[in-house]
Amino acid sequence: MLSKCANPECCEQFLYLHQGKLFHLSPTPDLQLLNEDACSPLYERFWLCAKCAEKVTISWDGRQATVVKLLRSDKSADADAQRESIVKCNRRRRAASASHRGR
């Protein structure tokens, strides 16, 4: 049963299916063959809250799940750089207009 975010650093409680990201992971075929006699399948379910799902994901090797940080895409890095450039430009304009008014 899912009760909290799979990220060990987060304590967000699982309440609704539409919040966050659900993972339904199945074992590798070779592990399934080894476990044919078992009564219950080896499926695992994990949930990441919306905040954590933006920063991490679940990595699955067929036996164990691991929380892994997401790599930033070039688009998001470019967008951050563009925002920073706009902020710097606006600061320069304000500083220039303030010094111009002071004359």
C-alpha positions as CSV (number, residue, x, y, z in Angstrom):
1,M,0.0,0.0,0.0
2,L,1.3,3.5,-0.9
3,S,1.3,5.8,2.1
4,K,4.0,8.4,1.4
5,C,6.3,9.9,-1.2
6,A,9.0,7.4,-2.4
7,N,11.6,10.1,-1.9
8,P,13.1,9.3,1.5
9,E,13.8,13.0,2.0
10,C,10.1,13.8,1.7
11,C,7.3,13.1,4.2
12,E,4.3,14.1,1.9
13,Q,1.4,11.7,2.4
14,F,-0.3,10.0,-0.5
15,L,-3.9,11.1,-0.6
16,Y,-5.1,11.4,-4.2
17,L,-4.3,9.6,-7.5
18,H,-4.3,12.9,-9.5
19,Q,-1.5,14.5,-7.3
20,G,2.1,13.5,-8.1
21,K,3.3,10.6,-10.2
22,L,2.5,6.9,-9.8
23,F,4.9,4.1,-10.8
24,H,3.8,0.5,-11.5
25,L,7.0,-1.5,-11.9
26,S,7.3,-5.2,-12.9
27,P,10.2,-7.6,-12.5
28,T,12.5,-8.5,-15.3
29,P,11.5,-11.7,-17.2
30,D,14.4,-13.8,-15.7
31,L,13.3,-12.8,-12.2
32,Q,9.7,-13.8,-13.0
33,L,10.9,-17.2,-14.2
34,L,12.7,-17.7,-10.9
35,N,9.7,-16.7,-8.9
36,E,7.0,-18.7,-10.9
37,D,6.0,-20.8,-7.8
38,A,5.4,-17.7,-5.6
39,C,1.8,-16.9,-4.9
40,S,2.0,-13.1,-5.4
41,P,3.5,-11.3,-8.3
42,L,6.6,-9.1,-7.7
43,Y,5.0,-5.9,-8.9
44,E,6.0,-2.8,-7.1
45,R,4.1,0.5,-6.8
46,F,5.7,3.8,-5.9
47,W,4.4,7.4,-5.7
48,L,6.2,10.7,-5.9
49,C,4.5,13.8,-4.8
50,A,4.2,16.6,-7.3
51,K,7.1,18.6,-5.9
52,C,9.5,15.7,-5.8
53,A,8.3,14.4,-9.3
54,E,9.8,17.7,-10.7
55,K,13.2,16.9,-9.3
56,V,13.5,13.1,-9.1
57,T,12.3,9.9,-10.7
58,I,12.3,6.2,-9.9
59,S,15.0,4.0,-11.5
60,W,14.1,0.3,-11.6
61,D,16.6,-2.5,-12.3
62,G,13.9,-5.3,-12.1
63,R,14.7,-6.0,-8.5
64,Q,15.2,-2.7,-6.7
65,A,13.8,0.8,-7.1
66,T,16.1,3.8,-6.5
67,V,15.2,7.5,-6.4
68,V,17.4,9.4,-8.9
69,K,17.7,13.1,-9.5
70,L,16.5,14.2,-12.9
71,L,19.0,15.8,-15.3
72,R,18.0,19.3,-16.3
73,S,17.1,19.6,-19.9
74,D,18.9,22.1,-22.2
75,K,15.6,23.9,-22.6
76,S,15.1,24.5,-18.9
77,A,18.7,25.6,-18.5
78,D,18.3,28.0,-21.5
79,A,15.1,29.4,-20.0
80,D,16.8,30.0,-16.6
81,A,19.7,31.7,-18.3
82,Q,17.3,33.9,-20.3
83,R,15.4,34.9,-17.2
84,E,18.6,35.7,-15.4
85,S,19.7,37.9,-18.3
86,I,16.4,39.8,-18.3
87,V,16.6,40.4,-14.6
88,K,20.1,41.8,-14.9
89,C,19.1,44.0,-17.9
90,N,16.1,45.4,-15.9
91,R,18.4,46.1,-12.9
92,R,20.8,48.0,-15.1
93,R,17.9,50.0,-16.7
94,R,16.5,50.9,-13.2
95,A,20.0,51.9,-12.0
96,A,20.5,54.1,-15.1
97,S,17.2,55.8,-14.8
98,A,17.7,56.4,-11.1
99,S,21.1,58.0,-11.8
100,H,19.6,60.1,-14.6
101,R,16.7,61.4,-12.4
102,G,19.3,62.3,-9.7
103,R,20.9,64.9,-12.0
